[in-house]
Amino acid sequence: MTRALVELRSAVRPHLEKLAAGDNVLIAVSGGADSLALAAAVFAESNELLINTIAVTIDHQLQQGSGDQAMRVFTQLKKIGYQEVIIEKVIVDQSSGIESGARSARYEALHAIAESRNAKQIYLGHTRDDQAETVLLGLARGSGARSLSGMAPINGKIIRPMLSLTRKLTEQVCADLNLTIWRDPHNVNQDFSRVRVRTQVLPLMEETIGPGIAEALARSASLLRDDADALDQMADIASQGQDLSSLDISHLEALPKAVRTRVIRRAIYAQGAPSGSISADHVSAVEALVTSWHGQGEVSLPGGVKVARI
């Protein structure tokens, strides 16, 4: 076993050890180096722990020949040793952009398959490089601590065991195992902001500031995640005993801003706003009813939610 594969398997094993023999897990595989390397590591560790592995490749049907590519991924997964490989076709709603639509369709499909197969975990192949890109994109958009904390290693059934590992390592694992990597044309398409960050921004930062930028950004994400988790817990406490359909002004005024805005966001979603629809501007407009009251009217929000001070 090569050093690279040992390192990757060591990152995977602690997550699998939480399961019982006979449990099912899903591994999402695009055919790129990251997901193929992860698939190999999860398969090897699962065999030792008597855990059942199900590989899933999502055909987004966005490129000509996508079905053929899915079959190539199928072949590589069979080479690794997978007995069960699912090719799932999805329809991507591009109204919010290709990237966002593809991501939503992919996650929806993975969760549906996990539910139908009673899978305890869903493994995704995001690396430290992906985490750095996510943090930079969040900074560019003026995001708060939660968004800047990047992708969580564990989020419900979702497991991302490679957030401390590099893309270079996953490519080495694939080379060591003689796996054929698919180079997604979308990953070099400069129309996508993430691609520009990966191919232009991060290399420029490495050149002008020095090496280790991706590692530093990933470390910042981890620290911010701890802070965001603490603030969320404070918001939990502040929300206890509160009627989220009619918040008390004096109670909100007494809270620190970071906690207050979290309570407000929760209250908005509790009234039926669609998941992910509430922006920082929406929350600020509602918060102004508490902290900058000058007789302004009600605030209209997505999902038909309306907030007024009475």
PyMOL commands that set and color helices and strands:
alter all, ss='L'
color gray80, all
select helices_A, chain A and resi 3-16+33-49+66-80+94-96+98-116+128-140+145-148+167-176+185-188+193-208+213-239+249-253+257-270+280-291+302-304
alter helices_A, ss='H'
color red, helices_A
select strands_A, chain A and resi 24-28+52-59+85-89+119-123+154-155+158-159+299-301+305-307
alter strands_A, ss='S'
color yellow, strands_A
deselect
rebuild
show_as cartoon
